[in-house]
């Protein structure tokens, strides 16, 4: 038993059928195309991560600005207010 109940002989038969249908040259070209697509994808991911890291570095080193404003010193309280017509007993 091999991969999920498929034996090595069944895999070889599937491989032979695929080679007969597509031919070795076409399979080689498809493999090359797939490999170059994966390579381009990885390169794009690396470039995107580098740009993201560069953007993070720019924002991390900026000092905070001290802007003038108003400060309120207050204490939060809650009050039970009833609406007109609603009375709690």
PDB file with SEQRES, HELIX, SHEET and CRYST1 records, atoms N, CA, C and O in Angstrom:
SEQRES   1 A   89  UNK UNK UNK UNK UNK UNK UNK UNK UNK UNK UNK UNK UNK          
SEQRES   2 A   89  UNK UNK UNK UNK UNK UNK UNK UNK UNK UNK UNK UNK UNK          
SEQRES   3 A   89  UNK UNK UNK UNK UNK UNK UNK UNK UNK UNK UNK UNK UNK          
SEQRES   4 A   89  UNK UNK UNK UNK UNK UNK UNK UNK UNK UNK UNK UNK UNK          
SEQRES   5 A   89  UNK UNK UNK UNK UNK UNK UNK UNK UNK UNK UNK UNK UNK          
SEQRES   6 A   89  UNK UNK UNK UNK UNK UNK UNK UNK UNK UNK UNK UNK UNK          
SEQRES   7 A   89  UNK UNK UNK UNK UNK UNK UNK UNK UNK UNK UNK                  
HELIX    1 AA1 UNK A    8  UNK A   22  1                                  15    
HELIX    2 AA2 UNK A   24  UNK A   60  1                                  37    
CRYST1    1.000    1.000    1.000  90.00  90.00  90.00 P 1           1          
ATOM      1  N   UNK A   1       0.843  -1.186   0.000  1.00  0.00           N  
ATOM      2  CA  UNK A   1       0.000   0.000   0.000  1.00  0.00           C  
ATOM      3  C   UNK A   1       0.885   1.245   0.000  1.00  0.00           C  
ATOM      4  O   UNK A   1       1.906   1.301   0.685  1.00  0.00           O  
ATOM      5  N   UNK A   2       0.482   2.212  -0.761  1.00  0.00           N  
ATOM      6  CA  UNK A   2       1.244   3.442  -0.883  1.00  0.00           C  
ATOM      7  C   UNK A   2       0.466   4.619  -0.345  1.00  0.00           C  
ATOM      8  O   UNK A   2       0.084   4.655   0.825  1.00  0.00           O  
ATOM      9  N   UNK A   3       0.240   5.566  -1.203  1.00  0.00           N  
ATOM     10  CA  UNK A   3      -0.402   6.815  -0.834  1.00  0.00           C  
ATOM     11  C   UNK A   3      -1.915   6.649  -0.760  1.00  0.00           C  
ATOM     12  O   UNK A   3      -2.574   6.590  -1.798  1.00  0.00           O  
ATOM     13  N   UNK A   4      -2.473   6.574   0.428  1.00  0.00           N  
ATOM     14  CA  UNK A   4      -3.918   6.515   0.602  1.00  0.00           C  
ATOM     15  C   UNK A   4      -4.566   5.300  -0.037  1.00  0.00           C  
ATOM     16  O   UNK A   4      -5.670   5.408  -0.572  1.00  0.00           O  
ATOM     17  N   UNK A   5      -3.921   4.162   0.002  1.00  0.00           N  
ATOM     18  CA  UNK A   5      -4.501   2.945  -0.547  1.00  0.00           C  
ATOM     19  C   UNK A   5      -4.145   2.695  -2.004  1.00  0.00           C  
ATOM     20  O   UNK A   5      -4.619   1.718  -2.584  1.00  0.00           O  
ATOM     21  N   UNK A   6      -3.324   3.548  -2.616  1.00  0.00           N  
ATOM     22  CA  UNK A   6      -2.899   3.342  -4.005  1.00  0.00           C  
ATOM     23  C   UNK A   6      -1.521   2.699  -3.978  1.00  0.00           C  
ATOM     24  O   UNK A   6      -0.593   3.215  -3.355  1.00  0.00           O  
ATOM     25  N   UNK A   7      -1.400   1.574  -4.656  1.00  0.00           N  
ATOM     26  CA  UNK A   7      -0.111   0.874  -4.658  1.00  0.00           C  
ATOM     27  C   UNK A   7       0.826   1.498  -5.689  1.00  0.00           C  
ATOM     28  O   UNK A   7       0.404   2.306  -6.517  1.00  0.00           O  
ATOM     29  N   UNK A   8       2.092   1.116  -5.628  1.00  0.00           N  
ATOM     30  CA  UNK A   8       3.102   1.636  -6.550  1.00  0.00           C  
ATOM     31  C   UNK A   8       2.776   1.234  -7.981  1.00  0.00           C  
ATOM     32  O   UNK A   8       3.057   1.991  -8.911  1.00  0.00           O  
ATOM     33  N   UNK A   9       2.190   0.058  -8.175  1.00  0.00           N  
ATOM     34  CA  UNK A   9       1.855  -0.414  -9.523  1.00  0.00           C  
ATOM     35  C   UNK A   9       0.751   0.437 -10.133  1.00  0.00           C  
ATOM     36  O   UNK A   9       0.786   0.737 -11.327  1.00  0.00           O  
ATOM     37  N   UNK A  10      -0.216   0.822  -9.336  1.00  0.00           N  
ATOM     38  CA  UNK A  10      -1.287   1.683  -9.844  1.00  0.00           C  
ATOM     39  C   UNK A  10      -0.744   3.058 -10.230  1.00  0.00           C  
ATOM     40  O   UNK A  10      -1.169   3.637 -11.230  1.00  0.00           O  
ATOM     41  N   UNK A  11       0.192   3.580  -9.441  1.00  0.00           N  
ATOM     42  CA  UNK A  11       0.819   4.860  -9.769  1.00  0.00           C  
ATOM     43  C   UNK A  11       1.607   4.767 -11.071  1.00  0.00           C  
ATOM     44  O   UNK A  11       1.570   5.687 -11.887  1.00  0.00           O  
ATOM     45  N   UNK A  12       2.320   3.658 -11.267  1.00  0.00           N  
ATOM     46  CA  UNK A  12       3.087   3.478 -12.503  1.00  0.00           C  
ATOM     47  C   UNK A  12       2.168   3.392 -13.717  1.00  0.00           C  
ATOM     48  O   UNK A  12       2.489   3.941 -14.771  1.00  0.00           O  
ATOM     49  N   UNK A  13       1.039   2.718 -13.589  1.00  0.00           N  
ATOM     50  CA  UNK A  13       0.085   2.623 -14.697  1.00  0.00           C  
ATOM     51  C   UNK A  13      -0.468   4.004 -15.040  1.00  0.00           C  
ATOM     52  O   UNK A  13      -0.607   4.339 -16.216  1.00  0.00           O  
ATOM     53  N   UNK A  14      -0.782   4.801 -14.032  1.00  0.00           N  
ATOM     54  CA  UNK A  14      -1.273   6.166 -14.261  1.00  0.00           C  
ATOM     55  C   UNK A  14      -0.201   6.995 -14.951  1.00  0.00           C  
ATOM     56  O   UNK A  14      -0.508   7.764 -15.861  1.00  0.00           O  
ATOM     57  N   UNK A  15       1.057   6.851 -14.531  1.00  0.00           N  
ATOM     58  CA  UNK A  15       2.167   7.583 -15.141  1.00  0.00           C  
ATOM     59  C   UNK A  15       2.321   7.210 -16.613  1.00  0.00           C  
ATOM     60  O   UNK A  15       2.523   8.086 -17.454  1.00  0.00           O  
ATOM     61  N   UNK A  16       2.228   5.930 -16.931  1.00  0.00           N  
ATOM     62  CA  UNK A  16       2.351   5.481 -18.322  1.00  0.00           C  
ATOM     63  C   UNK A  16       1.220   6.063 -19.164  1.00  0.00           C  
ATOM     64  O   UNK A  16       1.457   6.500 -20.291  1.00  0.00           O  
ATOM     65  N   UNK A  17       0.006   6.078 -18.644  1.00  0.00           N  
ATOM     66  CA  UNK A  17      -1.133   6.629 -19.387  1.00  0.00           C  
ATOM     67  C   UNK A  17      -0.935   8.122 -19.643  1.00  0.00           C  
ATOM     68  O   UNK A  17      -1.215   8.605 -20.741  1.00  0.00           O  
ATOM     69  N   UNK A  18      -0.455   8.856 -18.638  1.00  0.00           N  
ATOM     70  CA  UNK A  18      -0.222  10.296 -18.792  1.00  0.00           C  
ATOM     71  C   UNK A  18       0.857  10.546 -19.835  1.00  0.00           C  
ATOM     72  O   UNK A  18       0.716  11.447 -20.661  1.00  0.00           O  
ATOM     73  N   UNK A  19       1.941   9.760 -19.811  1.00  0.00           N  
ATOM     74  CA  UNK A  19       3.021   9.922 -20.792  1.00  0.00           C  
ATOM     75  C   UNK A  19       2.505   9.617 -22.190  1.00  0.00           C  
ATOM     76  O   UNK A  19       2.862  10.314 -23.140  1.00  0.00           O  
ATOM     77  N   UNK A  20       1.671   8.590 -22.340  1.00  0.00           N  
ATOM     78  CA  UNK A  20       1.120   8.256 -23.653  1.00  0.00           C  
ATOM     79  C   UNK A  20       0.186   9.352 -24.164  1.00  0.00           C  
ATOM     80  O   UNK A  20       0.167   9.637 -25.361  1.00  0.00           O  
ATOM     81  N   UNK A  21      -0.579   9.961 -23.279  1.00  0.00           N  
ATOM     82  CA  UNK A  21      -1.514  11.001 -23.692  1.00  0.00           C  
ATOM     83  C   UNK A  21      -0.810  12.300 -24.085  1.00  0.00           C  
ATOM     84  O   UNK A  21      -1.130  12.895 -25.114  1.00  0.00           O  
ATOM     85  N   UNK A  22       0.131  12.731 -23.282  1.00  0.00           N  
ATOM     86  CA  UNK A  22       0.745  14.039 -23.483  1.00  0.00           C  
ATOM     87  C   UNK A  22       2.104  13.981 -24.161  1.00  0.00           C  
ATOM     88  O   UNK A  22       2.486  14.940 -24.832  1.00  0.00           O  
ATOM     89  N   UNK A  23       2.825  12.922 -24.014  1.00  0.00           N  
ATOM     90  CA  UNK A  23       4.175  12.848 -24.556  1.00  0.00           C  
ATOM     91  C   UNK A  23       5.173  13.470 -23.602  1.00  0.00           C  
ATOM     92  O   UNK A  23       4.827  14.333 -22.796  1.00  0.00           O  
ATOM     93  N   UNK A  24       6.410  13.025 -23.701  1.00  0.00           N  
ATOM     94  CA  UNK A  24       7.429  13.489 -22.749  1.00  0.00           C  
ATOM     95  C   UNK A  24       7.796  14.949 -22.977  1.00  0.00           C  
ATOM     96  O   UNK A  24       8.064  15.672 -22.017  1.00  0.00           O  
ATOM     97  N   UNK A  25       7.814  15.400 -24.244  1.00  0.00           N  
ATOM     98  CA  UNK A  25       8.206  16.781 -24.522  1.00  0.00           C  
ATOM     99  C   UNK A  25       7.189  17.759 -23.930  1.00  0.00           C  
ATOM    100  O   UNK A  25       7.562  18.765 -23.327  1.00  0.00           O  
ATOM    101  N   UNK A  26       5.919  17.457 -24.106  1.00  0.00           N  
ATOM    102  CA  UNK A  26       4.879  18.339 -23.573  1.00  0.00           C  
ATOM    103  C   UNK A  26       4.906  18.341 -22.041  1.00  0.00           C  
ATOM    104  O   UNK A  26       4.724  19.385 -21.416  1.00  0.00           O  
ATOM    105  N   UNK A  27       5.133  17.173 -21.444  1.00  0.00           N  
ATOM    106  CA  UNK A  27       5.227  17.111 -19.980  1.00  0.00           C  
ATOM    107  C   UNK A  27       6.424  17.907 -19.477  1.00  0.00           C  
ATOM    108  O   UNK A  27       6.340  18.573 -18.445  1.00  0.00           O  
ATOM    109  N   UNK A  28       7.541  17.841 -20.204  1.00  0.00           N  
ATOM    110  CA  UNK A  28       8.738  18.587 -19.817  1.00  0.00           C  
ATOM    111  C   UNK A  28       8.456  20.087 -19.889  1.00  0.00           C  
ATOM    112  O   UNK A  28       8.847  20.842 -18.999  1.00  0.00           O  
ATOM    113  N   UNK A  29       7.775  20.512 -20.954  1.00  0.00           N  
ATOM    114  CA  UNK A  29       7.429  21.936 -21.088  1.00  0.00           C  
ATOM    115  C   UNK A  29       6.477  22.382 -19.982  1.00  0.00           C  
ATOM    116  O   UNK A  29       6.634  23.469 -19.425  1.00  0.00           O  
ATOM    117  N   UNK A  30       5.497  21.549 -19.668  1.00  0.00           N  
ATOM    118  CA  UNK A  30       4.560  21.891 -18.595  1.00  0.00           C  
ATOM    119  C   UNK A  30       5.280  21.980 -17.257  1.00  0.00           C  
ATOM    120  O   UNK A  30       4.987  22.860 -16.447  1.00  0.00           O  
ATOM    121  N   UNK A  31       6.218  21.074 -17.025  1.00  0.00           N  
ATOM    122  CA  UNK A  31       6.992  21.120 -15.785  1.00  0.00           C  
ATOM    123  C   UNK A  31       7.839  22.373 -15.697  1.00  0.00           C  
ATOM    124  O   UNK A  31       7.942  22.990 -14.636  1.00  0.00           O  
ATOM    125  N   UNK A  32       8.453  22.752 -16.824  1.00  0.00           N  
ATOM    126  CA  UNK A  32       9.253  23.978 -16.850  1.00  0.00           C  
ATOM    127  C   UNK A  32       8.403  25.213 -16.614  1.00  0.00           C  
ATOM    128  O   UNK A  32       8.803  26.124 -15.889  1.00  0.00           O  
ATOM    129  N   UNK A  33       7.223  25.240 -17.231  1.00  0.00           N  
ATOM    130  CA  UNK A  33       6.311  26.372 -17.030  1.00  0.00           C  
ATOM    131  C   UNK A  33       5.859  26.465 -15.575  1.00  0.00           C  
ATOM    132  O   UNK A  33       5.792  27.551 -14.999  1.00  0.00           O  
ATOM    133  N   UNK A  34       5.556  25.321 -15.000  1.00  0.00           N  
ATOM    134  CA  UNK A  34       5.133  25.300 -13.600  1.00  0.00           C  
ATOM    135  C   UNK A  34       6.270  25.758 -12.684  1.00  0.00           C  
ATOM    136  O   UNK A  34       6.045  26.513 -11.738  1.00  0.00           O  
ATOM    137  N   UNK A  35       7.484  25.300 -12.968  1.00  0.00           N  
ATOM    138  CA  UNK A  35       8.640  25.706 -12.167  1.00  0.00           C  
ATOM    139  C   UNK A  35       8.903  27.199 -12.253  1.00  0.00           C  
ATOM    140  O   UNK A  35       9.185  27.837 -11.239  1.00  0.00           O  
ATOM    141  N   UNK A  36       8.812  27.770 -13.463  1.00  0.00           N  
ATOM    142  CA  UNK A  36       9.044  29.210 -13.597  1.00  0.00           C  
ATOM    143  C   UNK A  36       7.925  30.015 -12.938  1.00  0.00           C  
ATOM    144  O   UNK A  36       8.172  31.097 -12.406  1.00  0.00           O  
ATOM    145  N   UNK A  37       6.705  29.495 -12.970  1.00  0.00           N  
ATOM    146  CA  UNK A  37       5.608  30.190 -12.295  1.00  0.00           C  
ATOM    147  C   UNK A  37       5.828  30.213 -10.788  1.00  0.00           C  
ATOM    148  O   UNK A  37       5.589  31.233 -10.142  1.00  0.00           O  
ATOM    149  N   UNK A  38       6.278  29.105 -10.230  1.00  0.00           N  
ATOM    150  CA  UNK A  38       6.558  29.048  -8.788  1.00  0.00           C  
ATOM    151  C   UNK A  38       7.704  29.987  -8.437  1.00  0.00           C  
ATOM    152  O   UNK A  38       7.660  30.673  -7.416  1.00  0.00           O  
ATOM    153  N   UNK A  39       8.734  30.015  -9.287  1.00  0.00           N  
ATOM    154  CA  UNK A  39       9.885  30.892  -9.049  1.00  0.00           C  
ATOM    155  C   UNK A  39       9.450  32.359  -9.057  1.00  0.00           C  
ATOM    156  O   UNK A  39       9.851  33.127  -8.183  1.00  0.00           O  
ATOM    157  N   UNK A  40       8.634  32.752 -10.037  1.00  0.00           N  
ATOM    158  CA  UNK A  40       8.148  34.133 -10.106  1.00  0.00           C  
ATOM    159  C   UNK A  40       7.264  34.481  -8.914  1.00  0.00           C  
ATOM    160  O   UNK A  40       7.325  35.598  -8.401  1.00  0.00           O  
ATOM    161  N   UNK A  41       6.452  33.539  -8.474  1.00  0.00           N  
ATOM    162  CA  UNK A  41       5.598  33.773  -7.311  1.00  0.00           C  
ATOM    163  C   UNK A  41       6.442  34.015  -6.065  1.00  0.00           C  
ATOM    164  O   UNK A  41       6.179  34.948  -5.306  1.00  0.00           O  
ATOM    165  N   UNK A  42       7.448  33.182  -5.854  1.00  0.00           N  
ATOM    166  CA  UNK A  42       8.313  33.351  -4.676  1.00  0.00           C  
ATOM    167  C   UNK A  42       9.046  34.682  -4.723  1.00  0.00           C  
ATOM    168  O   UNK A  42       9.186  35.352  -3.700  1.00  0.00           O  
ATOM    169  N   UNK A  43       9.519  35.072  -5.916  1.00  0.00           N  
ATOM    170  CA  UNK A  43      10.220  36.342  -6.054  1.00  0.00           C  
ATOM    171  C   UNK A  43       9.281  37.508  -5.732  1.00  0.00           C  
ATOM    172  O   UNK A  43       9.686  38.464  -5.070  1.00  0.00           O  
ATOM    173  N   UNK A  44       8.057  37.436  -6.188  1.00  0.00           N  
ATOM    174  CA  UNK A  44       7.083  38.490  -5.905  1.00  0.00           C  
ATOM    175  C   UNK A  44       6.777  38.581  -4.416  1.00  0.00           C  
ATOM    176  O   UNK A  44       6.627  39.677  -3.875  1.00  0.00           O  
ATOM    177  N   UNK A  45       6.685  37.431  -3.754  1.00  0.00           N  
ATOM    178  CA  UNK A  45       6.431  37.424  -2.309  1.00  0.00           C  
ATOM    179  C   UNK A  45       7.593  38.073  -1.573  1.00  0.00           C  
ATOM    180  O   UNK A  45       7.382  38.866  -0.656  1.00  0.00           O  
ATOM    181  N   UNK A  46       8.823  37.740  -1.968  1.00  0.00           N  
ATOM    182  CA  UNK A  46      10.001  38.343  -1.318  1.00  0.00           C  
ATOM    183  C   UNK A  46      10.016  39.858  -1.517  1.00  0.00           C  
ATOM    184  O   UNK A  46      10.296  40.606  -0.580  1.00  0.00           O  
ATOM    185  N   UNK A  47       9.712  40.314  -2.744  1.00  0.00           N  
ATOM    186  CA  UNK A  47       9.697  41.751  -3.012  1.00  0.00           C  
ATOM    187  C   UNK A  47       8.608  42.448  -2.198  1.00  0.00           C  
ATOM    188  O   UNK A  47       8.821  43.543  -1.679  1.00  0.00           O  
ATOM    189  N   UNK A  48       7.458  41.821  -2.090  1.00  0.00           N  
ATOM    190  CA  UNK A  48       6.371  42.396  -1.298  1.00  0.00           C  
ATOM    191  C   UNK A  48       6.726  42.495   0.170  1.00  0.00           C  
ATOM    192  O   UNK A  48       6.409  43.489   0.824  1.00  0.00           O  
ATOM    193  N   UNK A  49       7.384  41.466   0.696  1.00  0.00           N  
ATOM    194  CA  UNK A  49       7.803  41.498   2.102  1.00  0.00           C  
ATOM    195  C   UNK A  49       8.858  42.565   2.323  1.00  0.00           C  
ATOM    196  O   UNK A  49       8.848  43.236   3.355  1.00  0.00           O  
ATOM    197  N   UNK A  50       9.775  42.736   1.365  1.00  0.00           N  
ATOM    198  CA  UNK A  50      10.813  43.757   1.501  1.00  0.00           C  
ATOM    199  C   UNK A  50      10.190  45.152   1.504  1.00  0.00           C  
ATOM    200  O   UNK A  50      10.596  46.008   2.290  1.00  0.00           O  
ATOM    201  N   UNK A  51       9.206  45.388   0.631  1.00  0.00           N  
ATOM    202  CA  UNK A  51       8.532  46.688   0.606  1.00  0.00           C  
ATOM    203  C   UNK A  51       7.751  46.925   1.894  1.00  0.00           C  
ATOM    204  O   UNK A  51       7.724  48.044   2.406  1.00  0.00           O  
ATOM    205  N   UNK A  52       7.119  45.883   2.415  1.00  0.00           N  
ATOM    206  CA  UNK A  52       6.365  46.019   3.665  1.00  0.00           C  
ATOM    207  C   UNK A  52       7.305  46.325   4.825  1.00  0.00           C  
ATOM    208  O   UNK A  52       6.994  47.163   5.671  1.00  0.00           O  
ATOM    209  N   UNK A  53       8.455  45.652   4.870  1.00  0.00           N  
ATOM    210  CA  UNK A  53       9.428  45.916   5.929  1.00  0.00           C  
ATOM    211  C   UNK A  53       9.964  47.334   5.821  1.00  0.00           C  
ATOM    212  O   UNK A  53      10.165  48.001   6.836  1.00  0.00           O  
ATOM    213  N   UNK A  54      10.199  47.801   4.597  1.00  0.00           N  
ATOM    214  CA  UNK A  54      10.700  49.156   4.403  1.00  0.00           C  
ATOM    215  C   UNK A  54       9.667  50.168   4.886  1.00  0.00           C  
ATOM    216  O   UNK A  54      10.018  51.158   5.529  1.00  0.00           O  
ATOM    217  N   UNK A  55       8.401  49.924   4.581  1.00  0.00           N  
ATOM    218  CA  UNK A  55       7.332  50.812   5.035  1.00  0.00           C  
ATOM    219  C   UNK A  55       7.199  50.818   6.543  1.00  0.00           C  
ATOM    220  O   UNK A  55       6.915  51.862   7.130  1.00  0.00           O  
ATOM    221  N   UNK A  56       7.398  49.670   7.187  1.00  0.00           N  
ATOM    222  CA  UNK A  56       7.314  49.583   8.642  1.00  0.00           C  
ATOM    223  C   UNK A  56       8.463  50.320   9.301  1.00  0.00           C  
ATOM    224  O   UNK A  56       8.283  50.932  10.354  1.00  0.00           O  
ATOM    225  N   UNK A  57       9.651  50.270   8.691  1.00  0.00           N  
ATOM    226  CA  UNK A  57      10.797  50.968   9.274  1.00  0.00           C  
ATOM    227  C   UNK A  57      10.570  52.474   9.253  1.00  0.00           C  
ATOM    228  O   UNK A  57      10.935  53.167  10.202  1.00  0.00           O  
ATOM    229  N   UNK A  58       9.974  52.985   8.186  1.00  0.00           N  
ATOM    230  CA  UNK A  58       9.725  54.420   8.087  1.00  0.00           C  
ATOM    231  C   UNK A  58       8.768  54.902   9.172  1.00  0.00           C  
ATOM    232  O   UNK A  58       8.957  55.986   9.724  1.00  0.00           O  
ATOM    233  N   UNK A  59       7.757  54.120   9.479  1.00  0.00           N  
ATOM    234  CA  UNK A  59       6.768  54.556  10.461  1.00  0.00           C  
ATOM    235  C   UNK A  59       7.218  54.304  11.890  1.00  0.00           C  
ATOM    236  O   UNK A  59       6.748  54.986  12.801  1.00  0.00           O  
ATOM    237  N   UNK A  60       8.097  53.366  12.115  1.00  0.00           N  
ATOM    238  CA  UNK A  60       8.515  53.036  13.477  1.00  0.00           C  
ATOM    239  C   UNK A  60       9.449  54.080  14.064  1.00  0.00           C  
ATOM    240  O   UNK A  60       9.459  54.262  15.282  1.00  0.00           O  
ATOM    241  N   UNK A  61      10.227  54.767  13.256  1.00  0.00           N  
ATOM    242  CA  UNK A  61      11.242  55.662  13.784  1.00  0.00           C  
ATOM    243  C   UNK A  61      10.794  57.120  13.847  1.00  0.00           C  
ATOM    244  O   UNK A  61      11.590  57.991  14.200  1.00  0.00           O  
ATOM    245  N   UNK A  62       9.552  57.397  13.516  1.00  0.00           N  
ATOM    246  CA  UNK A  62       9.069  58.768  13.599  1.00  0.00           C  
ATOM    247  C   UNK A  62       8.703  59.085  15.048  1.00  0.00           C  
ATOM    248  O   UNK A  62       7.951  58.339  15.674  1.00  0.00           O  
ATOM    249  N   UNK A  63       9.233  60.195  15.585  1.00  0.00           N  
ATOM    250  CA  UNK A  63       8.849  60.566  16.953  1.00  0.00           C  
ATOM    251  C   UNK A  63       7.418  61.097  16.963  1.00  0.00           C  
ATOM    252  O   UNK A  63       6.939  61.651  15.974  1.00  0.00           O  
ATOM    253  N   UNK A  64       6.759  60.922  18.079  1.00  0.00           N  
ATOM    254  CA  UNK A  64       5.400  61.421  18.228  1.00  0.00           C  
ATOM    255  C   UNK A  64       5.427  62.929  18.397  1.00  0.00           C  
ATOM    256  O   UNK A  64       6.303  63.477  19.067  1.00  0.00           O  
ATOM    257  N   UNK A  65       4.471  63.584  17.791  1.00  0.00           N  
ATOM    258  CA  UNK A  65       4.403  65.035  17.889  1.00  0.00           C  
ATOM    259  C   UNK A  65       3.621  65.425  19.135  1.00  0.00           C  
ATOM    260  O   UNK A  65       2.612  64.803  19.468  1.00  0.00           O  
ATOM    261  N   UNK A  66       4.093  66.455  19.818  1.00  0.00           N  
ATOM    262  CA  UNK A  66       3.410  66.959  20.999  1.00  0.00           C  
ATOM    263  C   UNK A  66       2.532  68.122  20.555  1.00  0.00           C  
ATOM    264  O   UNK A  66       3.024  69.229  20.336  1.00  0.00           O  
ATOM    265  N   UNK A  67       1.239  67.871  20.422  1.00  0.00           N  
ATOM    266  CA  UNK A  67       0.317  68.892  19.942  1.00  0.00           C  
ATOM    267  C   UNK A  67      -0.413  69.515  21.129  1.00  0.00           C  
ATOM    268  O   UNK A  67      -0.766  68.821  22.081  1.00  0.00           O  
ATOM    269  N   UNK A  68      -0.635  70.819  21.067  1.00  0.00           N  
ATOM    270  CA  UNK A  68      -1.389  71.465  22.146  1.00  0.00           C  
ATOM    271  C   UNK A  68      -2.857  71.048  22.080  1.00  0.00           C  
ATOM    272  O   UNK A  68      -3.408  70.826  21.002  1.00  0.00           O  
ATOM    273  N   UNK A  69      -3.466  70.947  23.233  1.00  0.00           N  
ATOM    274  CA  UNK A  69      -4.863  70.541  23.279  1.00  0.00           C  
ATOM    275  C   UNK A  69      -5.443  70.817  24.651  1.00  0.00           C  
ATOM    276  O   UNK A  69      -4.794  71.434  25.496  1.00  0.00           O  
ATOM    277  N   UNK A  70      -6.665  70.361  24.869  1.00  0.00           N  
ATOM    278  CA  UNK A  70      -7.320  70.558  26.155  1.00  0.00           C  
ATOM    279  C   UNK A  70      -7.379  69.231  26.886  1.00  0.00           C  
ATOM    280  O   UNK A  70      -7.576  68.178  26.280  1.00  0.00           O  
ATOM    281  N   UNK A  71      -7.208  69.297  28.191  1.00  0.00           N  
ATOM    282  CA  UNK A  71      -7.288  68.109  29.027  1.00  0.00           C  
ATOM    283  C   UNK A  71      -8.440  68.308  29.995  1.00  0.00           C  
ATOM    284  O   UNK A  71      -8.530  69.344  30.653  1.00  0.00           O  
ATOM    285  N   UNK A  72      -9.312  67.331  30.083  1.00  0.00           N  
ATOM    286  CA  UNK A  72     -10.442  67.396  30.997  1.00  0.00           C  
ATOM    287  C   UNK A  72     -10.190  66.435  32.142  1.00  0.00           C  
ATOM    288  O   UNK A  72      -9.906  65.257  31.927  1.00  0.00           O  
ATOM    289  N   UNK A  73     -10.297  66.947  33.365  1.00  0.00           N  
ATOM    290  CA  UNK A  73     -10.152  66.104  34.541  1.00  0.00           C  
ATOM    291  C   UNK A  73     -11.558  65.856  35.070  1.00  0.00           C  
ATOM    292  O   UNK A  73     -12.160  66.736  35.685  1.00  0.00           O  
ATOM    293  N   UNK A  74     -12.072  64.672  34.833  1.00  0.00           N  
ATOM    294  CA  UNK A  74     -13.448  64.380  35.221  1.00  0.00           C  
ATOM    295  C   UNK A  74     -13.536  62.954  35.729  1.00  0.00           C  
ATOM    296  O   UNK A  74     -12.640  62.135  35.522  1.00  0.00           O  
ATOM    297  N   UNK A  75     -14.641  62.687  36.398  1.00  0.00           N  
ATOM    298  CA  UNK A  75     -14.878  61.347  36.921  1.00  0.00           C  
ATOM    299  C   UNK A  75     -16.180  60.841  36.320  1.00  0.00           C  
ATOM    300  O   UNK A  75     -17.172  61.570  36.284  1.00  0.00           O  
ATOM    301  N   UNK A  76     -16.185  59.628  35.860  1.00  0.00           N  
ATOM    302  CA  UNK A  76     -17.376  59.062  35.233  1.00  0.00           C  
ATOM    303  C   UNK A  76     -18.343  58.589  36.300  1.00  0.00           C  
ATOM    304  O   UNK A  76     -17.951  57.924  37.259  1.00  0.00           O  
ATOM    305  N   UNK A  77     -19.606  58.935  36.128  1.00  0.00           N  
ATOM    306  CA  UNK A  77     -20.650  58.480  37.042  1.00  0.00           C  
ATOM    307  C   UNK A  77     -21.818  57.963  36.220  1.00  0.00           C  
ATOM    308  O   UNK A  77     -21.982  58.317  35.052  1.00  0.00           O  
ATOM    309  N   UNK A  78     -22.624  57.122  36.848  1.00  0.00           N  
ATOM    310  CA  UNK A  78     -23.837  56.638  36.187  1.00  0.00           C  
ATOM    311  C   UNK A  78     -25.022  57.021  37.040  1.00  0.00           C  
ATOM    312  O   UNK A  78     -24.956  56.956  38.268  1.00  0.00           O  
ATOM    313  N   UNK A  79     -26.087  57.415  36.411  1.00  0.00           N  
ATOM    314  CA  UNK A  79     -27.308  57.777  37.114  1.00  0.00           C  
ATOM    315  C   UNK A  79     -28.450  56.997  36.498  1.00  0.00           C  
ATOM    316  O   UNK A  79     -28.481  56.758  35.291  1.00  0.00           O  
ATOM    317  N   UNK A  80     -29.377  56.609  37.337  1.00  0.00           N  
ATOM    318  CA  UNK A  80     -30.571  55.928  36.848  1.00  0.00           C  
ATOM    319  C   UNK A  80     -31.593  56.983  36.481  1.00  0.00           C  
ATOM    320  O   UNK A  80     -32.130  57.670  37.351  1.00  0.00           O  
ATOM    321  N   UNK A  81     -31.856  57.110  35.212  1.00  0.00           N  
ATOM    322  CA  UNK A  81     -32.852  58.062  34.748  1.00  0.00           C  
ATOM    323  C   UNK A  81     -34.030  57.275  34.218  1.00  0.00           C  
ATOM    324  O   UNK A  81     -33.865  56.312  33.470  1.00  0.00           O  
ATOM    325  N   UNK A  82     -35.226  57.695  34.614  1.00  0.00           N  
ATOM    326  CA  UNK A  82     -36.426  57.028  34.118  1.00  0.00           C  
ATOM    327  C   UNK A  82     -37.117  57.946  33.136  1.00  0.00           C  
ATOM    328  O   UNK A  82     -37.121  59.168  33.285  1.00  0.00           O  
ATOM    329  N   UNK A  83     -37.695  57.329  32.137  1.00  0.00           N  
ATOM    330  CA  UNK A  83     -38.446  58.102  31.162  1.00  0.00           C  
ATOM    331  C   UNK A  83     -39.799  58.476  31.749  1.00  0.00           C  
ATOM    332  O   UNK A  83     -40.297  57.852  32.686  1.00  0.00           O  
ATOM    333  N   UNK A  84     -40.351  59.480  31.181  1.00  0.00           N  
ATOM    334  CA  UNK A  84     -41.656  59.927  31.639  1.00  0.00           C  
ATOM    335  C   UNK A  84     -42.675  58.835  31.369  1.00  0.00           C  
ATOM    336  O   UNK A  84     -42.759  58.343  30.244  1.00  0.00           O  
ATOM    337  N   UNK A  85     -43.426  58.456  32.338  1.00  0.00           N  
ATOM    338  CA  UNK A  85     -44.412  57.404  32.190  1.00  0.00           C  
ATOM    339  C   UNK A  85     -43.898  56.055  32.660  1.00  0.00           C  
ATOM    340  O   UNK A  85     -44.696  55.146  32.887  1.00  0.00           O  
ATOM    341  N   UNK A  86     -42.592  55.898  32.811  1.00  0.00           N  
ATOM    342  CA  UNK A  86     -42.035  54.631  33.308  1.00  0.00           C  
ATOM    343  C   UNK A  86     -41.588  54.848  34.740  1.00  0.00           C  
ATOM    344  O   UNK A  86     -40.703  55.664  35.001  1.00  0.00           O  
ATOM    345  N   UNK A  87     -42.173  54.147  35.641  1.00  0.00           N  
ATOM    346  CA  UNK A  87     -41.817  54.257  37.054  1.00  0.00           C  
ATOM    347  C   UNK A  87     -41.455  52.877  37.559  1.00  0.00           C  
ATOM    348  O   UNK A  87     -42.180  51.909  37.327  1.00  0.00           O  
ATOM    349  N   UNK A  88     -40.339  52.791  38.247  1.00  0.00           N  
ATOM    350  CA  UNK A  88     -39.926  51.521  38.846  1.00  0.00           C  
ATOM    351  C   UNK A  88     -40.367  51.497  40.294  1.00  0.00           C  
ATOM    352  O   UNK A  88     -40.163  52.471  41.019  1.00  0.00           O  
ATOM    353  N   UNK A  89     -40.965  50.407  40.727  1.00  0.00           N  
ATOM    354  CA  UNK A  89     -41.464  50.304  42.098  1.00  0.00           C  
ATOM    355  C   UNK A  89     -40.423  49.732  43.007  1.00  0.00           C  
ATOM    356  O   UNK A  89     -40.669  49.572  44.203  1.00  0.00           O  
TER     357      UNK A  89                                                      
END                                                                             
